[in-house]
Amino acid sequence: MQNLIYLVIMALAGGAGWWAGSWKGRDAVEAVARYQKLGEDAQAELAKAKGQLASDLAAKDAKFDAELKQLAETHAQQLQSYDAKLAGNQAEITRLSGLSKAGQTRIAELTKQRDAASTPAQRKAIDTQIQAAVVEQKAVQVEIDGRQCMPVPVPLTFLAEWKTAGMEVKP
């Protein structure tokens, strides 16, 4: 009988161990299930974030491409305008050179008239005309010099200094 008692105690101890072990295993299974759910949620959030980033990047790429295209079109228009200005530039320099020669001839004629003038009043009047002709001649020469420099590229740093000094550089 004593063996039977030992056998019953052993069976009860085994049952208690199995019951306690299954309870502990149930917590572990529940914890694994919880962590799996957290992992799946994190994967879903990651996929959502990647999708959002991809769509944001695509939108920014499209905006950049549109701005780049507009910039290229604006640049092409500016180049056409510049080329058109340069195309007529040589003809304008030739026209202004003719005006300059005519102005120099006029100044030479007025100088001869002043030298031949008999009264101081006539000389003073001719000097006034000479001064006006010299001012006109200088303006024409400045225009010629400026147009001769038009095709020469200007460093951007120089233009930037003008812009920062309050002078607007306009095309």
Residue, then its C-alpha position, 0 to 999 in steps of 0.5 A: m500500500q505504501n507503494l500505492i501512496y507513493l504512486v499516487i503522490m508521484a502522479l499528483a506531483g507529475g500532474a501539478g508539474w504538468w499544470a504549472g508547466s503548461w501555465k508557464g508555457r501559456d504565458a510564453v506563448e502569449a508573449v510570443a504572440r504579442y511580440q509577433k503582433l508588434g513585429e507585424d505592426a512595425q512591419a506595416e508601419l515601415a511599409k507605410a512610411k516607405g510608401q509615404l517617403a517614396s510618394d514624397l520623393a516622387a513629388k519632389d522629383a516631379k517638382f524639381d524636373a518641372e523647375l529645371k525645365q522652366l529654368a532651361e526654357t528661361h535660359a534658352q529665351q535669354l540666350q535668344s534675346y542675347d543673340a538677337k542683341l548681338a546680331g544687330n550689334q555690329a550694324e549699330i556700331t557701324r552706324l554709331s561710328g559714322l555718327s562719331k566721325a560726323g561729330q569729329t568733323r563738326i568739332a574740327e569745323l567749329t574749331k576752325q570757325r572759332d579760330a577765324a572768328s573776329t570778335p570775342a562774342q563770336r568765339k564764346a558762342i562757337d566755344t559753347q557749340i564746341q562744348a556741346a558737340v564734345v559732350e555729344q561725341k563722348a556719349v556716342q563714343v561711350e555707346i560704341d565702347g559699350r557695344q564693343c564690349m557686349p560679346v565679352p563674358v562678364p564674370l558672375t562674381f563681378l555681377a554678384e557684387w553689383k547686385t549686392a551693392g544695390m544695383e540690379v543686374k537685368p537681362 
